[in-house]
Amino acid sequence: MRFRYVISLVVSTLIVNANVVEIVEGMPFVEVEANGKTYKIERTQKADSYLTNTFALTSRPSPPFFIEPFSVSKGVETYGELEVLDFISKKKGLFIDARLANWYERSAIPGAVNIPFKDFLDDSLEQEKVLKDLGGEYTKNGEWDFSKAQTILLYCNGAWCGQSPTAINALIEIGYPESKMKYYRGGMQAWQLLGLTTIVPKEIK
């Protein structure tokens, strides 16, 4: 009788584990460290979960929300969710949420820092500070040296959102190495459609 109980317990455990919604086989979650906190990124375990927020919308006014090309530039690699997870969990560079602050404050991907796309543009008062923070150096002859610049991964709201592509194109124009830039095209909409963890970085007053 005791032997049968043990077998029953093992079978029951296997059934419970089989019901876990994994990211990929053998990977139930990924831990990401950012701002002194550890975030657990996983897919939602609720079988009846579906989007009810603004990312459930399938229609967007155009302009400005035209569908973006898969690739921003030949030299800038386009990432999917698994590449994003690898990038942020292994701390391969700076993960940037390029959306305006009002979007970021509502919901973001764990580990991302908010640098709005407008801060990368020529007419921005923040551009010089941002470029220096990324490792750029302004030379005496009035040009930028990005030899020590960080590798960065940018995202925005989704394939219909031009905020991160605008930032990337602005960086290309001033000489930021394309090999040091990555683009997550799926953005917040694809991330949430896959049931992946998001956080609220800041309370909205």
N, CA and C atoms as an extended XYZ file, in Angstrom:
615
Properties=species:S:1:pos:R:3:atomname:S:1:resname:S:1:resid:I:1 pbc="F F F"
N         0.832       -1.209        0.000 N   MET     1
C         0.000        0.000        0.000 CA  MET     1
C         0.864        1.256        0.000 C   MET     1
N         1.908        1.257        0.794 N   ARG     2
C         2.801        2.401        0.863 CA  ARG     2
C         3.488        2.628       -0.478 C   ARG     2
N         3.866        1.546       -1.148 N   PHE     3
C         4.521        1.638       -2.451 CA  PHE     3
C         3.597        2.315       -3.466 C   PHE     3
N         2.333        1.950       -3.454 N   ARG     4
C         1.358        2.551       -4.368 CA  ARG     4
C         1.211        4.053       -4.120 C   ARG     4
N         1.271        4.452       -2.869 N   TYR     5
C         1.154        5.872       -2.511 CA  TYR     5
C         2.309        6.671       -3.088 C   TYR     5
N         3.508        6.119       -2.995 N   VAL     6
C         4.706        6.791       -3.532 CA  VAL     6
C         4.583        6.958       -5.039 C   VAL     6
N         4.165        5.906       -5.729 N   ILE     7
C         3.984        5.974       -7.182 CA  ILE     7
C         2.960        7.042       -7.537 C   ILE     7
N         1.857        7.073       -6.803 N   SER     8
C         0.789        8.049       -7.035 CA  SER     8
C         1.306        9.470       -6.851 C   SER     8
N         2.135        9.672       -5.833 N   LEU     9
C         2.686       10.991       -5.553 CA  LEU     9
C         3.595       11.454       -6.683 C   LEU     9
N         4.425       10.552       -7.202 N   VAL    10
C         5.341       10.880       -8.293 CA  VAL    10
C         4.563       11.249       -9.544 C   VAL    10
N         3.544       10.461       -9.877 N   VAL    11
C         2.718       10.742      -11.058 CA  VAL    11
C         2.021       12.081      -10.915 C   VAL    11
N         1.496       12.363       -9.730 N   SER    12
C         0.822       13.630       -9.469 CA  SER    12
C         1.764       14.805       -9.655 C   SER    12
N         3.017       14.683       -9.195 N   THR    13
C         4.020       15.744       -9.337 CA  THR    13
C         4.332       15.998      -10.795 C   THR    13
N         4.435       14.916      -11.563 N   LEU    14
C         4.728       15.059      -12.990 CA  LEU    14
C         3.614       15.796      -13.712 C   LEU    14
N         2.359       15.526      -13.323 N   ILE    15
C         1.216       16.193      -13.945 CA  ILE    15
C         1.239       17.681      -13.636 C   ILE    15
N         1.541       18.046      -12.378 N   VAL    16
C         1.614       19.459      -11.990 CA  VAL    16
C         2.700       20.173      -12.784 C   VAL    16
N         3.886       19.542      -12.879 N   ASN    17
C         4.996       20.150      -13.615 CA  ASN    17
C         4.681       20.304      -15.093 C   ASN    17
N         3.916       19.342      -15.619 N   ALA    18
C         3.557       19.389      -17.043 CA  ALA    18
C         2.656       20.577      -17.338 C   ALA    18
N         1.954       21.068      -16.331 N   ASN    19
C         1.032       22.184      -16.522 CA  ASN    19
C         1.709       23.545      -16.410 C   ASN    19
N         2.993       23.570      -16.061 N   VAL    20
C         3.717       24.836      -15.974 CA  VAL    20
C         3.920       25.401      -17.380 C   VAL    20
N         3.571       26.663      -17.572 N   VAL    21
C         3.775       27.316      -18.863 CA  VAL    21
C         5.210       27.843      -18.896 C   VAL    21
N         6.053       27.212      -19.683 N   GLU    22
C         7.468       27.565      -19.734 CA  GLU    22
C         7.752       28.557      -20.856 C   GLU    22
N         8.881       29.226      -20.759 N   ILE    23
C         9.332       30.131      -21.820 CA  ILE    23
C         9.804       29.299      -23.011 C   ILE    23
N        10.718       28.383      -22.746 N   VAL    24
C        11.096       27.324      -23.677 CA  VAL    24
C        11.225       26.067      -22.829 C   VAL    24
N        11.354       24.925      -23.439 N   GLU    25
C        11.438       23.678      -22.683 CA  GLU    25
C        12.597       23.709      -21.691 C   GLU    25
N        12.274       23.462      -20.447 N   GLY    26
C        13.290       23.446      -19.406 CA  GLY    26
C        13.607       24.802      -18.818 C   GLY    26
N        12.929       25.860      -19.285 N   MET    27
C        13.158       27.214      -18.771 CA  MET    27
C        11.826       27.810      -18.311 C   MET    27
N        11.453       27.606      -17.046 N   PRO    28
C        10.185       28.156      -16.557 CA  PRO    28
C        10.222       29.658      -16.325 C   PRO    28
N        11.407       30.199      -16.043 N   PHE    29
C        11.536       31.630      -15.808 CA  PHE    29
C        12.993       32.058      -15.969 C   PHE    29
N        13.190       33.377      -16.018 N   VAL    30
C        14.523       33.973      -16.077 CA  VAL    30
C        14.582       35.062      -15.019 C   VAL    30
N        15.652       35.110      -14.263 N   GLU    31
C        15.818       36.160      -13.263 CA  GLU    31
C        16.696       37.270      -13.810 C   GLU    31
N        16.264       38.499      -13.579 N   VAL    32
C        16.982       39.678      -14.068 CA  VAL    32
C        17.247       40.616      -12.896 C   VAL    32
N        18.474       41.064      -12.760 N   GLU    33
C        18.826       42.016      -11.708 CA  GLU    33
C        18.892       43.420      -12.284 C   GLU    33
N        18.219       44.364      -11.628 N   ALA    34
C        18.224       45.754      -12.069 CA  ALA    34
C        17.842       46.655      -10.908 C   ALA    34
N        18.572       47.747      -10.759 N   ASN    35
C        18.291       48.737       -9.710 CA  ASN    35
C        18.227       48.122       -8.314 C   ASN    35
N        19.118       47.171       -8.056 N   GLY    36
C        19.165       46.550       -6.734 CA  GLY    36
C        18.054       45.554       -6.457 C   GLY    36
N        17.262       45.226       -7.484 N   LYS    37
C        16.168       44.270       -7.313 CA  LYS    37
C        16.366       43.091       -8.259 C   LYS    37
N        15.783       41.976       -7.892 N   THR    38
C        15.784       40.798       -8.756 CA  THR    38
C        14.363       40.562       -9.244 C   THR    38
N        14.196       40.547      -10.554 N   TYR    39
C        12.884       40.337      -11.144 CA  TYR    39
C        12.817       38.940      -11.758 C   TYR    39
N        11.696       38.296      -11.583 N   LYS    40
C        11.466       36.976      -12.142 CA  LYS    40
C        10.572       37.123      -13.367 C   LYS    40
N        11.135       36.881      -14.528 N   ILE    41
C        10.356       36.980      -15.764 CA  ILE    41
C         9.874       35.587      -16.146 C   ILE    41
N         8.571       35.460      -16.263 N   GLU    42
C         7.966       34.190      -16.645 CA  GLU    42
C         6.703       34.462      -17.455 C   GLU    42
N         6.153       33.412      -18.042 N   ARG    43
C         4.878       33.548      -18.734 CA  ARG    43
C         3.749       33.370      -17.730 C   ARG    43
N         2.633       34.014      -17.979 N   THR    44
C         1.507       33.883      -17.055 CA  THR    44
C         1.061       32.427      -16.966 C   THR    44
N         0.700       32.007      -15.769 N   GLN    45
C         0.282       30.626      -15.544 CA  GLN    45
C        -1.242       30.473      -15.589 C   GLN    45
N        -1.952       31.561      -15.860 N   LYS    46
C        -3.415       31.513      -15.911 CA  LYS    46
C        -3.870       31.072      -17.303 C   LYS    46
N        -4.542       29.949      -17.359 N   ALA    47
C        -4.959       29.384      -18.645 CA  ALA    47
C        -5.955       30.260      -19.394 C   ALA    47
N        -6.717       31.066      -18.666 N   ASP    48
C        -7.742       31.899      -19.301 CA  ASP    48
C        -7.298       33.360      -19.421 C   ASP    48
N        -5.998       33.593      -19.370 N   SER    49
C        -5.482       34.968      -19.410 CA  SER    49
C        -5.521       35.539      -20.823 C   SER    49
N        -5.931       36.792      -20.938 N   TYR    50
C        -5.905       37.487      -22.217 CA  TYR    50
C        -5.756       38.981      -21.965 C   TYR    50
N        -5.329       39.716      -22.978 N   LEU    51
C        -5.090       41.139      -22.810 CA  LEU    51
C        -6.395       41.921      -22.734 C   LEU    51
N        -6.422       42.883      -21.810 N   THR    52
C        -7.587       43.752      -21.687 CA  THR    52
C        -7.178       45.222      -21.733 C   THR    52
N        -5.869       45.476      -21.840 N   ASN    53
C        -5.393       46.859      -21.837 CA  ASN    53
C        -5.275       47.404      -23.255 C   ASN    53
N        -4.583       48.517      -23.407 N   THR    54
C        -4.477       49.165      -24.721 CA  THR    54
C        -3.771       48.297      -25.763 C   THR    54
N        -2.967       47.323      -25.303 N   PHE    55
C        -2.254       46.463      -26.246 CA  PHE    55
C        -3.135       45.365      -26.832 C   PHE    55
N        -4.392       45.313      -26.403 N   ALA    56
C        -5.347       44.401      -27.023 CA  ALA    56
C        -5.882       44.985      -28.337 C   ALA    56
N        -5.690       46.277      -28.529 N   LEU    57
C        -6.151       46.942      -29.754 CA  LEU    57
C        -5.374       46.446      -30.967 C   LEU    57
N        -6.066       46.248      -32.074 N   THR    58
C        -5.396       45.826      -33.307 CA  THR    58
C        -5.424       46.900      -34.383 C   THR    58
N        -6.082       48.012      -34.093 N   SER    59
C        -6.127       49.129      -35.038 CA  SER    59
C        -5.417       50.333      -34.435 C   SER    59
N        -4.546       50.966      -35.228 N   ARG    60
C        -3.810       52.147      -34.778 CA  ARG    60
C        -3.872       53.219      -35.868 C   ARG    60
N        -4.106       54.464      -35.475 N   PRO    61
C        -4.174       55.532      -36.488 CA  PRO    61
C        -2.840       55.725      -37.196 C   PRO    61
N        -2.908       55.882      -38.511 N   SER    62
C        -1.679       56.117      -39.276 CA  SER    62
C        -1.900       57.255      -40.265 C   SER    62
N        -1.126       58.362      -40.161 N   PRO    63
C        -0.028       58.489      -39.212 CA  PRO    63
C        -0.535       58.684      -37.778 C   PRO    63
N         0.402       58.447      -36.784 N   PRO    64
C         1.816       58.140      -36.950 CA  PRO    64
C         2.149       56.658      -36.876 C   PRO    64
N         1.137       55.801      -36.582 N   PHE    65
C         1.470       54.411      -36.254 CA  PHE    65
C         1.429       53.469      -37.454 C   PHE    65
N         2.365       53.658      -38.374 N   PHE    66
C         2.521       52.742      -39.500 CA  PHE    66
C         3.300       51.510      -39.029 C   PHE    66
N         3.153       50.391      -39.736 N   ILE    67
C         3.913       49.191      -39.393 CA  ILE    67
C         5.375       49.391      -39.782 C   ILE    67
N         6.262       49.129      -38.830 N   GLU    68
C         7.694       49.320      -39.037 CA  GLU    68
C         8.317       48.135      -39.780 C   GLU    68
N         9.354       48.380      -40.597 N   PRO    69
C        10.070       47.272      -41.233 CA  PRO    69
C        10.659       46.351      -40.165 C   PRO    69
N        10.911       45.104      -40.531 N   PHE    70
C        11.502       44.161      -39.583 CA  PHE    70
C        12.872       44.630      -39.126 C   PHE    70
N        13.620       45.216      -40.047 N   SER    71
C        14.973       45.675      -39.743 CA  SER    71
C        15.056       47.190      -39.873 C   SER    71
N        15.641       47.843      -38.876 N   VAL    72
C        15.854       49.295      -38.952 CA  VAL    72
C        16.971       49.594      -39.927 C   VAL    72
N        18.034       48.803      -39.858 N   SER    73
C        19.201       48.963      -40.718 CA  SER    73
C        19.927       47.623      -40.807 C   SER    73
N        20.658       47.409      -41.882 N   LYS    74
C        21.341       46.131      -42.074 CA  LYS    74
C        22.319       45.809      -40.946 C   LYS    74
N        22.894       46.834      -40.364 N   GLY    75
C        23.899       46.610      -39.321 CA  GLY    75
C        23.339       46.489      -37.922 C   GLY    75
N        22.023       46.728      -37.769 N   VAL    76
C        21.387       46.656      -36.453 CA  VAL    76
C        20.580       45.363      -36.369 C   VAL    76
N        20.960       44.486      -35.457 N   GLU    77
C        20.305       43.196      -35.337 CA  GLU    77
C        18.921       43.338      -34.703 C   GLU    77
N        17.939       42.641      -35.290 N   THR    78
C        16.581       42.629      -34.755 CA  THR    78
C        16.411       41.429      -33.839 C   THR    78
N        15.890       41.674      -32.646 N   TYR    79
C        15.752       40.627      -31.637 CA  TYR    79
C        14.311       40.160      -31.473 C   TYR    79
N        14.194       38.880      -31.068 N   GLY    80
C        12.937       38.329      -30.598 CA  GLY    80
C        13.002       38.228      -29.078 C   GLY    80
N        11.994       37.632      -28.480 N   GLU    81
C        11.903       37.597      -27.021 CA  GLU    81
C        13.031       36.794      -26.370 C   GLU    81
N        13.423       35.681      -26.953 N   LEU    82
C        14.481       34.863      -26.356 CA  LEU    82
C        15.821       35.594      -26.375 C   LEU    82
N        16.069       36.335      -27.447 N   GLU    83
C        17.309       37.120      -27.513 CA  GLU    83
C        17.285       38.253      -26.494 C   GLU    83
N        16.103       38.844      -26.282 N   VAL    84
C        15.967       39.896      -25.269 CA  VAL    84
C        16.270       39.327      -23.883 C   VAL    84
N        15.692       38.187      -23.568 N   LEU    85
C        15.924       37.556      -22.271 CA  LEU    85
C        17.399       37.232      -22.063 C   LEU    85
N        18.051       36.750      -23.092 N   ASP    86
C        19.479       36.437      -22.994 CA  ASP    86
C        20.294       37.710      -22.770 C   ASP    86
N        19.930       38.763      -23.474 N   PHE    87
C        20.644       40.039      -23.380 CA  PHE    87
C        20.555       40.622      -21.978 C   PHE    87
N        19.350       40.649      -21.420 N   ILE    88
C        19.186       41.307      -20.125 CA  ILE    88
C        19.618       40.421      -18.956 C   ILE    88
N        19.433       39.111      -19.074 N   SER    89
C        19.815       38.227      -17.965 CA  SER    89
C        21.333       38.086      -17.860 C   SER    89
N        22.014       38.177      -18.996 N   LYS    90
C        23.479       38.074      -19.000 CA  LYS    90
C        24.166       39.438      -18.992 C   LYS    90
N        23.351       40.495      -18.890 N   LYS    91
C        23.859       41.865      -18.808 CA  LYS    91
C        24.856       42.174      -19.932 C   LYS    91
N        24.387       41.963      -21.162 N   LYS    92
C        25.243       42.178      -22.327 CA  LYS    92
C        25.337       43.641      -22.734 C   LYS    92
N        24.562       44.493      -22.096 N   GLY    93
C        24.574       45.909      -22.426 CA  GLY    93
C        23.436       46.619      -21.715 C   GLY    93
N        23.094       47.801      -22.219 N   LEU    94
C        22.039       48.607      -21.618 CA  LEU    94
C        20.722       48.361      -22.343 C   LEU    94
N        19.703       48.020      -21.590 N   PHE    95
C        18.362       47.745      -22.125 CA  PHE    95
C        17.538       49.015      -22.005 C   PHE    95
N        17.116       49.571      -23.143 N   ILE    96
C        16.479       50.891      -23.166 CA  ILE    96
C        15.027       50.821      -23.621 C   ILE    96
N        14.160       51.365      -22.794 N   ASP    97
C        12.766       51.604      -23.167 CA  ASP    97
C        12.733       52.991      -23.785 C   ASP    97
N        12.560       53.065      -25.100 N   ALA    98
C        12.667       54.332      -25.826 CA  ALA    98
C        11.342       55.082      -25.922 C   ALA    98
N        10.340       54.643      -25.176 N   ARG    99
C         9.032       55.307      -25.230 CA  ARG    99
C         9.015       56.568      -24.380 C   ARG    99
N         8.047       57.416      -24.636 N   LEU   100
C         7.853       58.588      -23.791 CA  LEU   100
C         7.524       58.130      -22.367 C   LEU   100
N         7.840       58.975      -21.401 N   ALA   101
C         7.731       58.608      -19.990 CA  ALA   101
C         6.334       58.152      -19.585 C   ALA   101
N         5.289       58.740      -20.168 N   ASN   102
C         3.931       58.373      -19.767 CA  ASN   102
C         3.599       56.919      -20.108 C   ASN   102
N         4.212       56.391      -21.159 N   TRP   103
C         4.045       54.971      -21.493 CA  TRP   103
C         4.835       54.106      -20.521 C   TRP   103
N         6.078       54.480      -20.310 N   TYR   104
C         6.976       53.707      -19.439 CA  TYR   104
C         6.433       53.594      -18.019 C   TYR   104
N         5.870       54.686      -17.505 N   GLU   105
C         5.388       54.704      -16.125 CA  GLU   105
C         4.217       53.753      -15.892 C   GLU   105
N         3.478       53.449      -16.941 N   ARG   106
C         2.334       52.547      -16.797 CA  ARG   106
C         2.765       51.083      -16.745 C   ARG   106
N         3.743       50.730      -17.573 N   SER   107
C         4.156       49.332      -17.663 CA  SER   107
C         5.442       49.241      -18.470 C   SER   107
N         6.349       48.362      -18.043 N   ALA   108
C         7.626       48.215      -18.735 CA  ALA   108
C         8.157       46.801      -18.576 C   ALA   108
N         9.154       46.466      -19.356 N   ILE   109
C         9.825       45.171      -19.242 CA  ILE   109
C        10.870       45.276      -18.137 C   ILE   109
N        10.923       44.318      -17.224 N   PRO   110
C        11.905       44.384      -16.132 CA  PRO   110
C        13.337       44.553      -16.656 C   PRO   110
N        14.078       45.440      -15.997 N   GLY   111
C        15.472       45.656      -16.364 CA  GLY   111
C        15.699       46.804      -17.324 C   GLY   111
N        14.615       47.352      -17.882 N   ALA   112
C        14.759       48.437      -18.852 CA  ALA   112
C        14.856       49.795      -18.166 C   ALA   112
N        15.686       50.668      -18.726 N   VAL   113
C        15.751       52.059      -18.271 CA  VAL   113
C        15.080       52.923      -19.321 C   VAL   113
N        14.391       53.941      -18.883 N   ASN   114
C        13.655       54.796      -19.802 CA  ASN   114
C        14.511       55.951      -20.305 C   ASN   114
N        14.813       55.931      -21.597 N   ILE   115
C        15.437       57.068      -22.272 CA  ILE   115
C        14.550       57.366      -23.479 C   ILE   115
N        13.631       58.331      -23.358 N   PRO   116
C        12.697       58.624      -24.444 CA  PRO   116
C        13.403       58.922      -25.762 C   PRO   116
N        12.805       58.461      -26.856 N   PHE   117
C        13.425       58.610      -28.172 CA  PHE   117
C        13.769       60.052      -28.503 C   PHE   117
N        12.994       60.999      -27.987 N   LYS   118
C        13.238       62.414      -28.278 CA  LYS   118
C        14.603       62.880      -27.749 C   LYS   118
N        15.104       62.209      -26.709 N   ASP   119
C        16.389       62.594      -26.122 CA  ASP   119
C        17.572       62.248      -27.019 C   ASP   119
N        17.327       61.453      -28.053 N   PHE   120
C        18.396       61.086      -28.980 CA  PHE   120
C        18.474       62.033      -30.185 C   PHE   120
N        17.483       62.901      -30.343 N   LEU   121
C        17.402       63.747      -31.527 CA  LEU   121
C        18.295       64.980      -31.416 C   LEU   121
N        18.693       65.510      -32.567 N   ASP   122
C        19.624       66.651      -32.631 CA  ASP   122
C        19.120       67.879      -31.883 C   ASP   122
N        17.807       68.117      -31.931 N   ASP   123
C        17.268       69.330      -31.322 CA  ASP   123
C        16.929       69.144      -29.840 C   ASP   123
N        17.323       68.014      -29.255 N   SER   124
C        17.046       67.762      -27.849 CA  SER   124
C        18.132       68.344      -26.956 C   SER   124
N        17.721       68.945      -25.842 N   LEU   125
C        18.678       69.474      -24.874 CA  LEU   125
C        19.365       68.342      -24.112 C   LEU   125
N        18.773       67.165      -24.160 N   GLU   126
C        19.300       66.014      -23.426 CA  GLU   126
C        20.295       65.190      -24.231 C   GLU   126
N        20.378       65.420      -25.537 N   GLN   127
C        21.166       64.532      -26.397 CA  GLN   127
C        22.617       64.363      -25.941 C   GLN   127
N        23.308       65.456      -25.666 N   GLU   128
C        24.713       65.372      -25.286 CA  GLU   128
C        24.901       64.554      -24.009 C   GLU   128
N        24.056       64.794      -23.025 N   LYS   129
C        24.142       64.056      -21.758 CA  LYS   129
C        23.901       62.566      -21.983 C   LYS   129
N        22.890       62.237      -22.779 N   VAL   130
C        22.558       60.842      -23.055 CA  VAL   130
C        23.714       60.141      -23.754 C   VAL   130
N        24.291       60.795      -24.748 N   LEU   131
C        25.388       60.185      -25.496 CA  LEU   131
C        26.612       59.959      -24.621 C   LEU   131
N        26.875       60.886      -23.721 N   LYS   132
C        27.994       60.710      -22.790 CA  LYS   132
C        27.711       59.577      -21.811 C   LYS   132
N        26.461       59.466      -21.365 N   ASP   133
C        26.079       58.376      -20.464 CA  ASP   133
C        26.241       57.013      -21.139 C   ASP   133
N        26.077       56.991      -22.450 N   LEU   134
C        26.216       55.740      -23.202 CA  LEU   134
C        27.673       55.412      -23.520 C   LEU   134
N        28.588       56.318      -23.149 N   GLY   135
C        30.006       56.063      -23.379 CA  GLY   135
C        30.622       56.853      -24.511 C   GLY   135
N        29.830       57.746      -25.111 N   GLY   136
C        30.360       58.584      -26.179 CA  GLY   136
C        31.230       59.701      -25.630 C   GLY   136
N        32.197       60.128      -26.417 N   GLU   137
C        33.073       61.237      -26.028 CA  GLU   137
C        33.060       62.291      -27.126 C   GLU   137
N        32.869       63.534      -26.720 N   TYR   138
C        32.839       64.637      -27.678 CA  TYR   138
C        34.265       65.149      -27.874 C   TYR   138
N        34.772       65.034      -29.072 N   THR   139
C        36.171       65.383      -29.347 CA  THR   139
C        36.345       66.872      -29.593 C   THR   139
N        37.598       67.315      -29.579 N   LYS   140
C        37.919       68.729      -29.763 CA  LYS   140
C        37.558       69.232      -31.158 C   LYS   140
N        37.551       68.342      -32.118 N   ASN   141
C        37.201       68.767      -33.486 CA  ASN   141
C        35.690       68.746      -33.742 C   ASN   141
N        34.914       68.613      -32.651 N   GLY   142
C        33.459       68.716      -32.764 CA  GLY   142
C        32.756       67.477      -33.265 C   GLY   142
N        33.374       66.312      -33.090 N   GLU   143
C        32.757       65.061      -33.517 CA  GLU   143
C        32.657       64.098      -32.338 C   GLU   143
N        31.770       63.123      -32.473 N   TRP   144
C        31.593       62.132      -31.424 CA  TRP   144
C        32.485       60.921      -31.652 C   TRP   144
N        33.089       60.448      -30.584 N   ASP   145
C        33.884       59.226      -30.609 CA  ASP   145
C        33.116       58.170      -29.815 C   ASP   145
N        32.679       57.120      -30.492 N   PHE   146
C        31.887       56.077      -29.846 CA  PHE   146
C        32.661       54.768      -29.694 C   PHE   146
N        33.977       54.848      -29.703 N   SER   147
C        34.800       53.642      -29.599 CA  SER   147
C        34.598       52.917      -28.265 C   SER   147
N        34.196       53.672      -27.229 N   LYS   148
C        33.980       53.075      -25.911 CA  LYS   148
C        32.490       53.022      -25.548 C   LYS   148
N        31.647       53.171      -26.536 N   ALA   149
C        30.199       53.207      -26.289 CA  ALA   149
C        29.654       51.834      -25.897 C   ALA   149
N        28.592       51.853      -25.119 N   GLN   150
C        27.946       50.616      -24.691 CA  GLN   150
C        27.149       49.974      -25.825 C   GLN   150
N        26.951       48.667      -25.707 N   THR   151
C        25.994       47.984      -26.569 CA  THR   151
C        24.611       48.231      -25.983 C   THR   151
N        23.668       48.600      -26.818 N   ILE   152
C        22.330       48.940      -26.342 CA  ILE   152
C        21.257       48.155      -27.100 C   ILE   152
N        20.191       47.840      -26.387 N   LEU   153
C        19.027       47.175      -26.960 CA  LEU   153
C        17.822       48.057      -26.696 C   LEU   153
N        17.115       48.465      -27.757 N   LEU   154
C        15.992       49.382      -27.626 CA  LEU   154
C        14.675       48.724      -28.016 C   LEU   154
N        13.614       49.132      -27.328 N   TYR   155
C        12.280       48.675      -27.686 CA  TYR   155
C        11.281       49.802      -27.432 C   TYR   155
N        10.076       49.635      -28.002 N   CYS   156
C         8.994       50.586      -27.734 CA  CYS   156
C         7.686       49.801      -27.622 C   CYS   156
N         6.616       50.239      -28.248 N   ASN   157
C         5.315       49.618      -28.018 CA  ASN   157
C         5.015       48.412      -28.888 C   ASN   157
N         5.684       48.292      -30.029 N   GLY   158
C         5.399       47.146      -30.886 CA  GLY   158
C         5.775       47.420      -32.324 C   GLY   158
N         5.378       46.512      -33.199 N   ALA   159
C         5.744       46.603      -34.619 CA  ALA   159
C         5.136       47.817      -35.303 C   ALA   159
N         4.120       48.421      -34.679 N   TRP   160
C         3.459       49.598      -35.240 CA  TRP   160
C         3.992       50.900      -34.639 C   TRP   160
N         4.981       50.797      -33.766 N   CYS   161
C         5.478       51.964      -33.034 CA  CYS   161
C         6.850       52.392      -33.554 C   CYS   161
N         6.999       53.674      -33.842 N   GLY   162
C         8.248       54.160      -34.426 CA  GLY   162
C         9.200       54.823      -33.450 C   GLY   162
N         8.937       54.711      -32.144 N   GLN   163
C         9.766       55.434      -31.189 CA  GLN   163
C        11.204       54.896      -31.117 C   GLN   163
N        11.361       53.588      -30.956 N   SER   164
C        12.729       53.056      -30.907 CA  SER   164
C        13.433       53.118      -32.266 C   SER   164
N        12.759       52.849      -33.403 N   PRO   165
C        13.434       53.037      -34.690 CA  PRO   165
C        13.891       54.478      -34.908 C   PRO   165
N        13.099       55.446      -34.438 N   THR   166
C        13.500       56.855      -34.566 CA  THR   166
C        14.777       57.115      -33.777 C   THR   166
N        14.858       56.567      -32.572 N   ALA   167
C        16.059       56.721      -31.745 CA  ALA   167
C        17.262       56.080      -32.413 C   ALA   167
N        17.073       54.876      -32.943 N   ILE   168
C        18.172       54.160      -33.594 CA  ILE   168
C        18.671       54.919      -34.824 C   ILE   168
N        17.748       55.408      -35.635 N   ASN   169
C        18.146       56.160      -36.834 CA  ASN   169
C        18.880       57.451      -36.468 C   ASN   169
N        18.460       58.095      -35.383 N   ALA   170
C        19.144       59.310      -34.928 CA  ALA   170
C        20.572       58.985      -34.493 C   ALA   170
N        20.744       57.857      -33.829 N   LEU   171
C        22.077       57.438      -33.398 CA  LEU   171
C        22.963       57.075      -34.584 C   LEU   171
N        22.376       56.436      -35.583 N   ILE   172
C        23.135       56.099      -36.794 CA  ILE   172
C        23.653       57.362      -37.468 C   ILE   172
N        22.809       58.385      -37.527 N   GLU   173
C        23.177       59.640      -38.190 CA  GLU   173
C        24.379       60.322      -37.539 C   GLU   173
N        24.519       60.167      -36.225 N   ILE   174
C        25.644       60.837      -35.558 CA  ILE   174
C        26.835       59.899      -35.349 C   ILE   174
N        26.741       58.687      -35.920 N   GLY   175
C        27.909       57.810      -35.928 CA  GLY   175
C        27.967       56.720      -34.879 C   GLY   175
N        26.880       56.505      -34.140 N   TYR   176
C        26.894       55.418      -33.154 CA  TYR   176
C        27.008       54.093      -33.912 C   TYR   176
N        27.924       53.207      -33.529 N   PRO   177
C        28.147       51.966      -34.282 CA  PRO   177
C        26.897       51.093      -34.354 C   PRO   177
N        26.507       50.719      -35.551 N   GLU   178
C        25.322       49.878      -35.718 CA  GLU   178
C        25.507       48.521      -35.049 C   GLU   178
N        26.741       48.041      -35.001 N   SER   179
C        27.020       46.751      -34.376 CA  SER   179
C        26.777       46.772      -32.873 C   SER   179
N        26.685       47.974      -32.305 N   LYS   180
C        26.455       48.110      -30.865 CA  LYS   180
C        24.996       48.436      -30.545 C   LYS   180
N        24.132       48.296      -31.557 N   MET   181
C        22.709       48.546      -31.338 CA  MET   181
C        21.878       47.334      -31.721 C   MET   181
N        20.880       47.018      -30.894 N   LYS   182
C        19.939       45.928      -31.142 CA  LYS   182
C        18.520       46.485      -31.052 C   LYS   182
N        17.601       45.876      -31.790 N   TYR   183
C        16.221       46.374      -31.865 CA  TYR   183
C        15.247       45.240      -31.561 C   TYR   183
N        14.444       45.405      -30.508 N   TYR   184
C        13.377       44.450      -30.213 CA  TYR   184
C        12.098       44.970      -30.853 C   TYR   184
N        11.783       44.464      -32.025 N   ARG   185
C        10.667       44.969      -32.812 CA  ARG   185
C         9.310       44.663      -32.180 C   ARG   185
N         9.182       43.505      -31.538 N   GLY   186
C         7.892       43.117      -30.976 CA  GLY   186
C         7.408       44.048      -29.884 C   GLY   186
N         8.341       44.594      -29.115 N   GLY   187
C         8.018       45.572      -28.094 CA  GLY   187
C         6.998       45.093      -27.064 C   GLY   187
N         6.360       46.053      -26.426 N   MET   188
C         5.438       45.748      -25.330 CA  MET   188
C         4.248       44.891      -25.760 C   MET   188
N         3.756       45.098      -26.969 N   GLN   189
C         2.578       44.343      -27.373 CA  GLN   189
C         2.900       42.856      -27.524 C   GLN   189
N         3.971       42.521      -28.226 N   ALA   190
C         4.350       41.116      -28.401 CA  ALA   190
C         4.737       40.491      -27.064 C   ALA   190
N         5.436       41.264      -26.231 N   TRP   191
C         5.861       40.773      -24.914 CA  TRP   191
C         4.643       40.364      -24.073 C   TRP   191
N         3.606       41.207      -24.081 N   GLN   192
C         2.420       40.918      -23.294 CA  GLN   192
C         1.554       39.831      -23.929 C   GLN   192
N         1.529       39.764      -25.259 N   LEU   193
C         0.768       38.709      -25.928 CA  LEU   193
C         1.314       37.325      -25.580 C   LEU   193
N         2.604       37.257      -25.282 N   LEU   194
C         3.222       35.991      -24.892 CA  LEU   194
C         3.116       35.748      -23.386 C   LEU   194
N         2.454       36.655      -22.688 N   GLY   195
C         2.219       36.473      -21.263 CA  GLY   195
C         3.438       36.678      -20.399 C   GLY   195
N         4.426       37.422      -20.894 N   LEU   196
C         5.660       37.633      -20.145 CA  LEU   196
C         5.507       38.749      -19.111 C   LEU   196
N         6.289       38.664      -18.062 N   THR   197
C         6.199       39.567      -16.917 CA  THR   197
C         6.470       41.018      -17.279 C   THR   197
N         5.641       41.910      -16.764 N   THR   198
C         5.893       43.352      -16.850 CA  THR   198
C         5.831       43.938      -15.451 C   THR   198
N         6.371       45.131      -15.286 N   ILE   199
C         6.342       45.804      -14.001 CA  ILE   199
C         5.825       47.232      -14.180 C   ILE   199
N         5.420       47.831      -13.084 N   VAL   200
C         5.068       49.258      -13.063 CA  VAL   200
C         6.233       49.965      -12.387 C   VAL   200
N         7.123       50.615      -13.183 N   PRO   201
C         8.323       51.206      -12.618 CA  PRO   201
C         8.063       52.361      -11.664 C   PRO   201
N         6.963       53.079      -11.885 N   LYS   202
C         6.713       54.281      -11.105 CA  LYS   202
C         5.211       54.518      -10.985 C   LYS   202
N         4.786       54.853       -9.784 N   GLU   203
C         3.368       55.151       -9.586 CA  GLU   203
C         2.989       56.436      -10.311 C   GLU   203
N         1.864       56.431      -10.995 N   ILE   204
C         1.382       57.619      -11.680 CA  ILE   204
C         0.518       58.420      -10.728 C   ILE   204
N         0.880       59.675      -10.516 N   LYS   205
C         0.121       60.532       -9.605 CA  LYS   205
C        -1.106       61.107      -10.304 C   LYS   205
